Amino acid sequence: MPASFDPTRRLLIKGIAAACLLSVTRVGFAATAQMAAVRVWPSSTYTRITLESNIPLSYKQFTLPSPNRLVIDIDDLSLNSTFRNITSLVQPNDPYIKQLRVGQFDNKTVRLVIELKQDVKPNLFTLSPIAEFKNRLVIDLYPATQTAIDDDPLLALLEDFNKGQLDDEDPVITAIPPKKADDKVVIVLDPGHGGEDPGAVGYYKTREKDIVLQIARRLRDLIRKEKGLTVHLTRNEDVFLPLRVRVEKARALHADLFISIHADAFTKRSAKGSSVFALSAKGASSTAASYLAQTQNEADEIGGVSRSGDRYLDHTILDLVQTTTKSNSLLLGREILSKMQYVNTLHKAQVETAGFAVLKAPDVPSVLVETAFISNLNEEKKLKTANFQNQIAKAMLDGIKSYVKLRKN
Ligand SMILES: [Zn+2]
């Protein structure tokens, strides 16, 4: 601060700044909100409604009984055909929504009425524009009472995540009782992206989230035929799951290994081939690996999480990654890569490393497999075929089996 500083001048400047801010806000309000897109993502765990608009929406929510309804009043909005269309988006098998109604409540307010099939815990939040998305108002409907679905820990983990409880402390490495010789090897497959987050999109509009789910299901079916192996999927639906929840689900299931399945994309359409990544605590093995980790770690912002500043991503839990987990991850990666060379060109002949958030379980050997480049025209076509999906799945299975024989305990 200069010695000649004049406090009145400072106040004046502050006053001008405040006035500017006010006028900006007024302009903001003067511009009317326009609904740009509406989407409904039903899943067994939770249903998400996304309202996308040109400017942030301000809203009020309340519930009404018999029939059970959640009402959302959106201010300064005129009903348009995009928003009106939301009533047609409800699927008969949606576990939470019976029907949606929307109407111009008064000349400034649009009312969305969500008629419910069961009691829900709603979680509403807004998201600032990112990637192709404009401003989003997200309405997540969770079941009010938890009924475990096939011992799946997902719902409980999502709840903890939304309360911020998964972030409160560094992951505890609980001593898991030593496995008996006849215990099955637990494999958790993680189809990347899902729901609001399509992942990479190819020239022919093939979406990464759909392809990787198909490949994961094929690999799951192959694993189920193997004696000593058992398998779980982080998601088996088109649902968005935060990265941290995927990691914690693998840990909750006492996974012996974790494979996150993806399809790569690059600005140059000539880039092609399969690659395998493991977590690095010391920076990325190449600029491309670092770029990829960065884009993959954005999945939470694109898919939409209710809490800002997910501390997990800057967490120092890398320090906790145990030496055995690290060397087993590299071994798993090498074995998968060595089998994949028989079904596709390799983008990189070695396992690459970078700071992927989804590979940060301190006690579960984890790799991320980029099956092929969805941004490459030829590989996009291949990725859509059952034949190539089966070949990739079989290569991963062979890699898993050879890893299980070689791993250090
Ligand atoms: Zn991906």
Residues whose N, C-alpha, C, O or C-beta is under 5 A from the ligand:
A	BS01	ZN	G192 G199 H262 A263
